[in-house]
C-alpha cells in the first residue's frame, strides 16, 4: 500500500559535530507502507538521521521533510503522527504503567479516558494486564520494552521510528511484534526500523538502507542487495560493504587469550 508522495524526503543532508562530518549528503525518499531496515556500524550516522527527522537535532544543512512538512520550520504538529521507541529510554520509574501510558496518550492529543481504555487493552495483549497499576520500577527489561512499544502506538501514528525495539523481549513476544509491524505496514503505516540484529532486519524489512561513514552505500530489498553483492545473508552483505572482515581473526585471538594458562 504505497502512494507516490514520500512520507519522508531528504535531500543533501549533512551534519557536523565540531570538526567531524557525521552525515555526508544523504538523499532519501521513503513511501507509505514501507518497512525500512536502517542499518550501519556504530558511528555511521543512523541515530543522528533519525533524531533530525524527529526534530531533536538542529544545525544540519540540506532539506528534511516528514509527513509533508519541513522539520526545520518550527511547527511540531507533524510529531503527533509519529511514534518513537529510542534505543535507550528513560521511563518514569515512580509512575505506574497506567499513569505513564495515559500521560503519553494525553501528550499526543488523546483524552484521558480514551488513552486509559486503549492502554489497558494493549497491556492485556502483551499479558501485562496484572501489572497495569504497578510501578514501572518493578518491571523487567522486557516488560519495560513492551510499555515503550505500547506508548509509541497508543495514538495510532502514521510513521513509526523503532531503534532496537526487540531488546529484552522473549521469543514469543518477538514473533508477536514482528507480526504487528507487518500488519501495520499492510494498513499503510510507514516503519523506520534500526537494529544491529541482521537476521531480524532481513526478515521484516521490505527495503534495507545501509549507512557507512555518513553515506548511503546500499538501498534496496534484501533480494536486490543479495543479487548485487553476491552474498548469502544480510550480515555478510553488511560486512562486505562496510569493509569489516576481521571478525573471525578477532574471535580466534580472543578465544586464544581466554585459553591462556
Secondary structure, DSSP 8 states (H G I E B T S, - for coil): ---SS-SEEEEEEEEEETTEEEEEEEEEEE-TT-EEEEEE-TTSSHHHHHHHHTT-----EEEEEETTEEGGGS--GGGGGEEEE-SS----TTSBHHHHHHHHHHHTT--HHHHHHHHHHHHHHTT-GGGTTSBGGG--HHHHHHHHHHHHHTT--SEEEEESTTTT--HHHHHHHHHHHHHHHHTT-EEEEE-S-HHHHHHH-SEEEEEETTEEEEEE-HHHHHHHHT-SSHHHHHHHHHT---HHHHHHHHHHHHT--
